[in-house]
């Protein structure tokens, strides 16, 4: 069942609030612009692991779940 933290929150007057991305949909365009700018300025660095060939898909999937990738795991379909 897990620990029950509600009594601790109540006794200490702690506020617990969830975070739902959809609540900020009005700010998505602003966020997209800022993130694009930061990527262009190299303040954010995107990393990815590219596996060549559709036949390597099973290997890539296993690697994805065993931590063999850095960032996004991309399978580049070649020869199709």
Residue pairs with C-beta under 8 A, 6 or more apart in sequence:
5 16
8 14
9 15
9 16
24 31
35 44
38 44
39 46
46 71
46 72
47 70
47 71
47 72
48 69
48 70
48 71
48 72
48 73
48 74
49 63
49 68
49 69
49 70
49 71
49 72
49 73
49 74
50 74
50 75
50 76
51 57
51 59
51 60
51 63
51 73
51 74
51 75
51 76
52 76
52 78
53 75
53 76
53 77
53 78
53 79
54 75
54 77
54 78
54 79
54 80
56 75
57 75
60 69
60 73
60 75
62 68
63 69
63 73
64 73
